[in-house]
Amino acid sequence: MEEKYDGGPAFPFQTFDTGNGTRIVGSMGMDLRDYFAASFVASGHVFPKLSAGNTPQEVAKQAYDLADAMLKARES
């Protein structure tokens, strides 16, 4: 299976100062591809009128196809 470009972290590095001179650096969760796909589903623009013929798999595929297009558009 071909690995998809995920766009990196959706919420990149944040630094936390613990107050004793220790700094904690890390990313906050999902990658950008997942964030775009979830945003499309939440917006209602992916199959806005669901019917019995639209399976969850079809909705997910369309959301990720749109997310992949968004990532591709960022390259130019």
N, C-alpha and C positions, 0 to 999 in steps of 0.2 A: 504494500500500500504506500502510495506517495505521501510524504509528510508535507502538510500545508504550512505555509508561512503564517505565523500567528500574530505578527506585528509587535511582539514583545509585550511587556506588562502594560495593562490598561492604566494602571495607577503606579507609575514608576517610582523609584526610590524615594523613600522618606527617611529622614533622620530623626531619631528620638534622643533627647538628652535626658539621662536618668537623674541628673542633679549631682551625681558624684564623680563627674568627669568621664563617665562611660557613655559612649554613643552607640546606638543600635541602628544599623542601616539594613533596609530590606524592601522588597516590593510588596505591594498590597493586593495579592490575589490573582484574579483572572487575567488572561492575555487580551490583547486588543481585539483579536478576531472574535473571541467569545463575547466580549463587551458589545461589539457592533451587532452580532447576531441577536443577542438578548434585547438590545435596544430596538431592533426591527420588530421582533415579536411583541414587545411591550407597547410599541407605538400603534399596533393594529394595521400597519402597512403590509404585513405578510398575510396573505389571504384574509383581507378585512372582513369578508363574509364567509365564515366557515360553514361547510355543509358536510353531510355524511361522507362525501367523496374525498374530503381533505383530511388525510391521516396526519397524526403528529409527525411522522417521518417526512411527509411532504412539506409540512410547515418548517420543520428544522432544516431540511435541504434548501428550501428557498431562502431562509434566513442566512444560512452560511454561504450560499451563492452570492447574496447581496453583500455580506461581510467581506468575501474575497474580492468582489469588485471595488469596494471601498479601499481595501488595502492596496490593490493594484493602482487605483487612481492616485494614491499618496506617493507612488514611485515617480510620477511624472512632474 
